[in-house]
Amino acid sequence: MERGHQIDISNIAYFRHIYDGEQPDMRRLYEQAKVDQWNAATDIDWDQPLEGDGGLIANDLVDIYGTTFWDRLSEAQQVELNRCVSRWRISTLLAGEHGAMLVCSQLVENVQGQDEKLFQATQVVDEARHNEVLHRYVALRLEGQTYALAGNVREIFDTLLGTRAWYLKTIGLQLVAETFAVSLFRMLAESSKDAVLRQVCRRILQDEARHMGFGMLSLPAVVEQASAAERREMEDFAVWALNRTLRGIFPLAAYEAMGFDRNDIEEIKRFRRERAAGGDETAFRKYFRRDLHAGLVRNLRKVGVLTSRIEPDIAALGISLAPTA
């Protein structure tokens, strides 16, 4: 198994000579980050036993739940598939938090304002803690086993780490990847069968709201002052990040681990697409999709990146641009 990979980067470091703060709202975000710190080793009740059948997430978050594929599995196999899909989800989140830690360490160098630098330093700590807490969870509940780094996750973070402009990193990380993560952590916090996982997700959510807040505070002025070419670059980068994030979320490794063959997997993918297109999803999936899409549209629109030029690209991803109630 590959233990890691290198990315060739050329980052821009801005060494500030004046340390006075200039943005009160950003400074308040930094102050809140100091108040909200928690310890992954001691603030989670790691001794709570796993109750129920041994599954970790709600069964209706498994694509084939309620289908003939599910019915042909024994009860023990259903639990094992639940755990495989859980392992895939946690593996993806674990890799994402590690990638976010690396990107934010670059942002400490990239951004020019003192308040932005201080806040990004706190986000590096936050992402390190999320990496730690999810790794502890894997060790406790999943026998220390994770799936290999997914191709879309690798592409997203390789690109973010290799991108020089801080505002593009922020669009890709805080506006797209973090919004996706918030909706997923929120769904798991509400639906997981495991009290420990629910607790882990709620703790992480405390931090993620601040992380998205950085994008909301830092990007609008940059977008407003950008040239036409820079605006197009930001819009196109947002579309790219959305495509890579939303179109790479099938738990292929989990189904392969359970012995499903290629024909079965293709049929499961087709069923999944048809169910989503027809609105015939389970309650938790509908909640996740509605929460995610509303958050993406709201945040992209608020900072000025979602324009009529890219609305067709957004709609092609199945994201409704209509205001939510």
N, C-alpha and C positions, 0 to 999 in steps of 0.2 A: 504494500500500500504506500502510495506517495505521502511522504511526511510533510511536504511543503513545496512551494515553488517560488521563484523569484520574478519580480516585475521590474523592468527597467523604467526608471522615472527620472524626471527633471523637474523638481519642485521649486517654487518661488518662495523664498523666506524673506519676510519683512521684519527687520530689527528696529523696533520702535525706540526712539530716544526720549520721548516725553511720556510720562506714565499717568498723567491725569486722565480721569474718565470723561467722556464726552456724550455718552448716550445713557441717560438715566434709566430708560426701560430695560436696556441690556444689562445694566449694572444690577437692577432689581432681579433679573433672571439669574444672574450669577449669585446674588445673595441667597435666593431661594434654593439654588443648587447646594449651597453649603448647609442649609437647614435640613434638606431632604436626604442627606447621605444615610446609607444603611449598610449593614455588614452581612454579606452572603453566608458567612460561616456561622453567625450567631443569631440572626434575626429571622431565620426560617426554622420551623419546628421539623427538623429532619428525621426525628424519631417516630413521626406518625406512621402507623402501619397502613399498608395498602388494603383498602376494603373492597368488597364486591368480588367480581369474577377474575380480577387480575388485569382487566383492560384499563387503559390510562385516559383515553379520550372517549367522548360520547360515540356510540356505535354509528350514529347517523352522520358522522364526519368521515366515515369510511365509504368510499365511492360506491361500492357494490352492496351496501346495506339495503336490505329489502328486495334484492333481486334474486334470480335463480342462482347466480354465482354464490351469493351469500348462503342461500338455503342448502346448497350441496356440501357446505363445509360442516364438519362436526363442531360441537360447542367449543372444544379445545382449539380447533383450528380458527374459529371465529375470534377467540381471545388472542391467539397468536398473531393473526392478521391485524387486529386492533393495535397490538404492541409494535408490529412492524411499521404500520403507518405512523404511529406515535414517534417511533425512532427516527423515521424520515423527517417528520415535521421538526422535531427537536434538533436533529442534525443540521437542517437547513437554517434554523434560527441561531444555532450555536456558531455556524460559519458566518452568518450575517453579522452577529455581534462582534466577532473577531475582525471582520473586514471593516466594520464601522469604527472600531478602536484605531485601526491603522489610518483610515481616512481622516478622522478627527485629529490625530497627531499631526498630520500634514496641515490641517486647517489652523492649528495653533501658529504654525509658521506663516501660512498664506495671508490670513486676515490682517488688516492694518490697525484697526482700532484697539485701544487698550481693553475696553470692556469686552469686545469680541474675543480677544485672546484669552482673557481670564475665563470667560464662559466656556470656550472650547477646551481649555485645560480640564475643567470639571467634567465635560462630556467624555474625554478620554478615560477618566476614572470611572464614570458611569458604565461605559461600554466594557471596560475591563471587568467590572463587577458582574455585568450581565453574562459575559463569557465564563466567568468563574461559577456563577450560580447554575447556569445551564449544564456546565460540565459536571458539577456536583450532582445534579439531578440525573444525568446519564449514568454516573457511577452508582447511584443509589437504586434507580428504578429500571435501568436498561443494561445492567451487567457491564457497564463501561463501553458498550459497543455503539458506534455511530456508522452511518453510511458515508461513502466517499463524497467529496465536495461536488455538488451539482454543477453541471456545465454553465447554466445561466447565472448562478451565483458567482462563479469564478469570473465569467465575462463581465458582470456588473462591476465587481470590485477591482478587477484588473484595469478596467476603463477608468473608474473613479480615481484610482491611485495614480494612473498615468496622465490624468487631466491636470493641466497647470492652473486653470482659473478656479479660484475658490468658489465663485458663485455657481459654476457648473457642478462642482462637487456637492454643494449645498442643495441644488435642485435635485440631483440624483439621490442623495442620501436622505436629507431631512424632509424634502417634499414628497418623494416617491417611496423609497425603501422604508423610511420610518413610518409613513402613513399606512403602508401595507402591514408592517410589524405591529403597529398599535391595534389595528382591527383584528389581527390574528391573536395577539396576546389577550385582547378583550374577550374574544370568543372563547378561548381556552379557559380564561379565568371564570367564565360563566358556566361552561359546559363540561369541563373535565371531571372524570370519575375520581380523580386522585386529589385529595385535599392539599397535598404538598405542591403539586403542579399548579393548583389554583392560587396558592399563596405565592409561589414564585412569580407567576404572571402578574398578579396584582402589585407586587413590589416593583417589577420592571416597568409597569405602566406609570408608576409615580414619576419615573425619570423621563419616559418617552414624550410626555406632554411638553416638558421643558425643551427637549431637543427640537421638536417641531416649532416651538416658539422662537428658536434662533432664526429659522428660515423666515418666519412671519415678520420678524423685526429687521432682519438684515437685507432681505432681497428687494422689497418694493422700491426703495430709492435707486438701487442699482439698475433695475429694470426700467424705471422711468427715465433715467439719464442715459441709457444705452443708445448706441447708434442703431440704425435699421439693420445692419449686418449682425450686430451683437444680439439684437432682439431675436432675429431668425435663428441664430446659433442656440440661444437659450430655449426657444420653443422646440426646435428640433431635438435638442438633448433631452427635454422632458418627454417627448414622444418616444424616443429611443429607450429611455429608462422604463417607461410604462410598458412597452412591448416586452422587454426582457424580464420584467418583474411578473407581469400578469400571464404571460404565455409559457412560463416554465415551471408550473406548479403541480405537475402530475407526479405522484409518488411511484414512479416506475420501479425503483430499487426494491420497494416494499413488496410489490406484486411478484417480481422476479424471485425474491427470497422465499416466497410462499409456493413457488413452483408453477405459477401461471405461465402458459406458453404465449407465444407472440400473437396468435390469433385471438386468444382470450383477452389479452391486454388491449389489442386494437378495438375489440368489441366494447370493452369497458370504457375506453376513451370516447368512442362514438356515443355510447349511452350517456356518458357524463356531459358531452357537448349538447346533446339533444335535450337532456333534462334542464340544463341551464338556460338554453334558448327558449324552452317552453315554460319556464317559470315553475317547473315541477320539482322544486328543491325542498329539502327538509328545512325545518324552522331555523336551525342554527346556521345552515348555509345561506339562507335568505338574509338572515341578520348580518352575517359577515359581508356578503356582497353589497348590501344596501349601505352598511356602515363604511366600507372601504370606498365605494364609488362616490358617496356623498363627501367623504373627507378629501379625496383626491381633487374633485372638482372645486370644492370650496377653497382649498389651500392654493391650488394653481391659479384660480381666478383672483384670489385676494392679493397675491404678489404680482399679478399682471402678466403671467406667462401664458395663461389660457386665452388665446385670441381666436377670432373667427377663422384665421388662416389654418390652425391646427384642429379646429373642432371636428372636421370629418375624420381625422386620424383618431381622435379620442372616441368618437362614436363607433368607429370600426372595431374598437376593443370591447364593445358592448357596454360602454359607460354612458349612462343617461346624463345629458347636460341640463335637463329640466331642474329647476329649483326644488329642493325637498321641503316638506312641511316642517 
